[in-house]
Amino acid sequence: MKKHILAAAALAVLLAACGKKEEAAPAPAPTPVAAAPAAPAGPVLDAEKTLNIYNWPDYVPEGMIAAFEKETGIKVNYDTFETNEALNAKLVAGNTGYDIVVPGTVFAKGQIEGGLMQPLKKDQIPNLANMDPAIMATLTKADPGNAHLVPWAWGFTTVGINKTKVEKALGGMAMPENAWDLVFKPEYTSKLKSCGIAYLDSPTEIIPVALHYIGKDAYSNDPADYKAAGDMLAKVRKDVRMFSSTMIDDIAGGKACVAIAWSGDVNIAAGRAKENGSADVIEALLPSTGALIFFDTMAVTKDAKHPNNAMAFIDFFLRPENAALMSNEMGYPTGNKAGAALVKPEIANNKTIFVEADYFAKMIPPSSFTNEAREAMANAYNAFKKGR
Ligand code: N2P
């Protein structure tokens, strides 16, 4: 099935290429020359053997940073942030001290336009060749020419449930056809509040999903749409137990039985609950109207003190075996074509990690937010959270 997605995406690229103006016939091939001299033995590194990375929590396979440190002698300082808003505020303030940051493309576009990122030194990242060209082509919407962004992982914002607890709380009531009803429709939320409803704690995670649920453009710029989303959300406010920045543990530990959460994190929560001895079934759902795709991307900050170490890490991350670890351990696809072959069958066949082509077609692709839209979202969200 995954092949179908790739095939469809590749087809789109091909069609786009076909649309191009015809080009002049190529010049005759030059006479063969001797092969280029062998590339230098190791990567180009900075004098100071340090690298500062700022990424989302629970997003790096165990041992990957240590393996990079061991191989290169570079000491990695790895910090985490919980929301795109938090990362953006830091970048805008400047002097982050971080070399690599991992924004979602919905924010990265503005960050690139604002001059907050520096261009990649692609000659230091030969493993970029491992990336799926169709995925790189979609990223050009946020980053023309793929000059700044390299995919870390992608996934989707969806409804995650502890099925065991949800079925119990719903009593005899059947599961809705559209899983978004579980978190947005009072008929369901009034029952599920007993076992805990959790929302991600971020305006730009919740408001687009709410817009989508009420049939609006998830990335709308129309203030009236925000008003409508706010009205819908107000009806379920009293049923929402928490706004969470620790969703994996909240689901795994039983504080929440239903959540608006990121796909891979729900899968991680399922694994963690099992490890903790729970027999409950935890799963990421595929709402019938579609879920919202996100792309998180590595970028090197404008004022990075260790840009060469950053390029070396990006290249390391793009090795096929590391890309496969990302899917195998974290439950998120990377878009690394060479790594796909190394993904374990049970992960490759998990339809909430590598979604099937027909569901993929229903999903809402990421766009970007204007400053005005972001402000409108923050206002709508804050009012909702405060319960006004
Ligand atoms: C964190 C995953 C972050 C995905 N585990 C949302 N950008």
Residues whose N, C-alpha, C, O or C-beta is under 5 A from the ligand:
A	BS01	N2P	W56 P57 D58 Y59 W262 D265 D296
